[in-house]
Amino acid sequence: MHHFAYQDGQLKAEGVSLDQIASQVGTPTYVYSQATLTRHFQAFGQAFAGLDPLICFAVKANTNRAVMGLFASLGGGADIVSGGELYRALQAGVDPGRIVYSGVGKSEAEMEAALAAGILMFNLESVQELLVLDQVAGRLGVKAPVSLRVNPDVDAQTHPKITTGLAKNKFGLDVDLAFEQYRLMAGMPHLQIMGVSCHIGSQLTDVRPFADACERLAALVARLKAAGINLRVLDLGGGLGITYNDEVPPNPAQYAAALKQTVGRLGLRLVLEPGRVLVGNAGLLLCRVLYTKQTPAKRFIIVDAAMNDLVRPSFYDSYHAIWPVSQRPGEEAMVADVVGPICETGDFLARQRDLPAFERGQLMAIMSAGAYGFAMSSNYNSRPRAAEVLVNGDRFGVVRARETYEDLCRGESLPEWMR
Ligand SMILES: *Cc1c(COP(=O)(O)O)cnc(C)c1O
């Protein structure tokens, strides 16, 4: 469910017409709905009612401060994967005691910053990382709170680029190795064992892999308990999928139902790291048609957004629904590709779609763009990054200004011999 809907043929974000946003802010612009973000966050939390979960929004899905700050104000934390995300999360007002730090390659400087901030825990992904963190914490004279990220070797049945819980993936430690490491960690002076974590992939549309992973973690928790090592936290990661086209992912209640029994039995503090499911359908990318062109092979609709703004179609072959901002009744659908101005054949936003007869100047909404949209954008082809707007009822605010040409060159300089 989201709050983007037509009213008298005009597409609105909550109470604001997208036409108005385009004329005031320009295009391309990401538009997020605060009511939708709030609803998604609350629905997720309610699904796990009784287990009192800590919901750590996976901020890599959408790093805008307003979005992170909104979830923080609703009681959420953050799942971060870099020092930059730590910085942003703190700037957004996320309580450091609600931050978990995942990722296979944390640098010593990043570890230091996270220790200084006092985060809830590090999810460690290799033996070397654990040794380094012990040293870094020792240098600072503190104990680092840690969980091990286990790779449960379950097939998430999702796109290969976003599956993370298979033995061949780079993420986590296998269960047996993790077991050995917990026993070693118990004797390491600067590490404090918090719990266990996993994250098996993204855009999952079936609960089975989640339940399997949860069972495998539960078995490890029991094994550790028998060895005298008691964990406090169970972090089940993120990964719940959303509807882009005709997928039917489990809703949060079904997802929770598949996990509740196992989780309840363990009696550990539950941490979840949802990303896409909170923000994906709460955002769209608003753009304008620059040209249409008919070649002997195809019809192309060329818009002012491109793969640098939304890379998912090029990178993951993702489907995003395309909606006109103004509906024109009685119009026949035409098959077309929606492409951007970038000089790459891979620069497309939709392929072989039945679309209204978009014409030059018309506005277009690329739906379900709130997750891994702006966050993955770049300046390729020297395109300033898009603006971001947050809508709340009848109001909207620019939560990130469109980049300028000056921004493109910021930090560049000529070496002294070329001046
Ligand atoms: C990306 C990521 C998530 C969020 O995944 P979604 O599919 O967006 O829910 C959660 N945890 C970790 C460790 C991640 O890398």
The ligand as an SDF file (V2000), in Angstrom:
LIG
                    3D

 15 15  0  0  0  0  0  0  0  0999 V2000
   21.1160   -4.6660    2.3890 C   0  0  0  0  0  0  0  0  0  0  0  0
   21.0420   -5.2150    3.7410 C   0  0  0  0  0  0  0  0  0  0  0  0
   19.8360   -5.2260    4.4430 C   0  0  0  0  0  0  0  0  0  0  0  0
   18.5370   -4.7400    3.8520 C   0  0  0  0  0  0  0  0  0  0  0  0
   18.0830   -5.5320    2.8080 O   0  0  0  0  0  0  0  0  0  0  0  0
   16.6490   -5.2590    2.1750 P   0  0  0  0  0  0  0  0  0  0  0  0
   16.4970   -6.3050    1.1520 O   0  0  0  0  0  0  0  0  0  0  0  0
   16.6650   -3.9020    1.5920 O   0  0  0  0  0  0  0  0  0  0  0  0
   15.6560   -5.3840    3.2650 O   0  0  0  0  0  0  0  0  0  0  0  0
   19.8280   -5.6870    5.7330 C   0  0  0  0  0  0  0  0  0  0  0  0
   20.9680   -6.1480    6.3130 N   0  0  0  0  0  0  0  0  0  0  0  0
   22.1460   -6.1710    5.6670 C   0  0  0  0  0  0  0  0  0  0  0  0
   23.3480   -6.6770    6.3590 C   0  0  0  0  0  0  0  0  0  0  0  0
   22.2320   -5.7150    4.3730 C   0  0  0  0  0  0  0  0  0  0  0  0
   23.3990   -5.7320    3.7290 O   0  0  0  0  0  0  0  0  0  0  0  0
  1  2  1  0
  2  3  1  0
  2 14  2  0
  3  4  1  0
  3 10  2  0
  4  5  1  0
  5  6  1  0
  6  7  2  0
  6  8  1  0
  6  9  1  0
 10 11  1  0
 11 12  2  0
 12 13  1  0
 12 14  1  0
 14 15  1  0
M  END
$$$$
